[in-house]
């Protein structure tokens, strides 16, 4: 799996923005190159707003322009999302300013994710309890085993990340919200 190391303060700030993380999530969910218009429609946003953030993500290599096509006299640009792991460069783990930026953005992003999943969970529980499941366990393993488990979880989920062709009556989407965090010793 490819690894993208974000090594400058600018790259880290661009990546850690919660709105840009949502854009990346939608690109991943598409499972194929998509246009800014397609992403904006999915987000319920104006294409100009999404375009601004797409250009920032393209600048740091998390989105790549892969194709252009003329549609009714307009050039449609198709972007592909980086599919590997994203890491914050090791030299920044000691930088207090970067730590605070990343921490603040992570808290905001986690709050948004948690609120969205919490609302979805509560709504689905009241409608159809069989369509929801809450899973919470403490796991005991070495760091190497934890890394393997994380990779295996991603590998198991990969076939379901993008919209697949299935019979319309069988089609459903499921949200998986997982937190994989080492407990303090």
Secondary structure in CASP SS format (residue, H / E / C, confidence):
PFRMAT SS
TARGET T0000
AUTHOR 0000-0000-0000
METHOD secondary structure of the structure
MODEL  1
X C 1.00
X C 1.00
X E 1.00
X E 1.00
X E 1.00
X E 1.00
X C 1.00
X C 1.00
X H 1.00
X H 1.00
X H 1.00
X H 1.00
X H 1.00
X H 1.00
X H 1.00
X H 1.00
X C 1.00
X H 1.00
X H 1.00
X H 1.00
X H 1.00
X H 1.00
X H 1.00
X H 1.00
X H 1.00
X H 1.00
X H 1.00
X H 1.00
X H 1.00
X H 1.00
X C 1.00
X C 1.00
X C 1.00
X E 1.00
X C 1.00
X H 1.00
X H 1.00
X H 1.00
X H 1.00
X H 1.00
X H 1.00
X H 1.00
X H 1.00
X C 1.00
X C 1.00
X C 1.00
X H 1.00
X H 1.00
X H 1.00
X H 1.00
X H 1.00
X H 1.00
X H 1.00
X H 1.00
X H 1.00
X H 1.00
X H 1.00
X H 1.00
X H 1.00
X C 1.00
X C 1.00
X C 1.00
X E 1.00
X E 1.00
X E 1.00
X E 1.00
X E 1.00
X E 1.00
X E 1.00
X E 1.00
X E 1.00
X C 1.00
X C 1.00
X E 1.00
X E 1.00
X E 1.00
X E 1.00
X E 1.00
X E 1.00
X E 1.00
X E 1.00
X C 1.00
X C 1.00
X C 1.00
X E 1.00
X E 1.00
X E 1.00
X E 1.00
X C 1.00
X H 1.00
X H 1.00
X H 1.00
X C 1.00
X C 1.00
X C 1.00
X H 1.00
X H 1.00
X H 1.00
X H 1.00
X H 1.00
X H 1.00
X H 1.00
X H 1.00
X H 1.00
X H 1.00
X H 1.00
X H 1.00
X H 1.00
X H 1.00
X H 1.00
X H 1.00
X H 1.00
X H 1.00
X H 1.00
X H 1.00
X H 1.00
X H 1.00
X H 1.00
X H 1.00
X H 1.00
X H 1.00
X H 1.00
X H 1.00
X H 1.00
X H 1.00
X H 1.00
X H 1.00
X C 1.00
X H 1.00
X H 1.00
X H 1.00
X C 1.00
X C 1.00
X C 1.00
X C 1.00
X C 1.00
X C 1.00
X C 1.00
X C 1.00
X C 1.00
X C 1.00
X C 1.00
X H 1.00
X H 1.00
X H 1.00
X H 1.00
X H 1.00
X H 1.00
X H 1.00
X H 1.00
X H 1.00
X H 1.00
X H 1.00
X H 1.00
X H 1.00
X H 1.00
X H 1.00
X H 1.00
X C 1.00
X C 1.00
X C 1.00
X C 1.00
X C 1.00
X C 1.00
X C 1.00
X C 1.00
X C 1.00
X H 1.00
X H 1.00
X H 1.00
X C 1.00
X C 1.00
X C 1.00
X C 1.00
X C 1.00
X C 1.00
X C 1.00
X C 1.00
X C 1.00
X C 1.00
X C 1.00
X C 1.00
X C 1.00
X C 1.00
X C 1.00
END
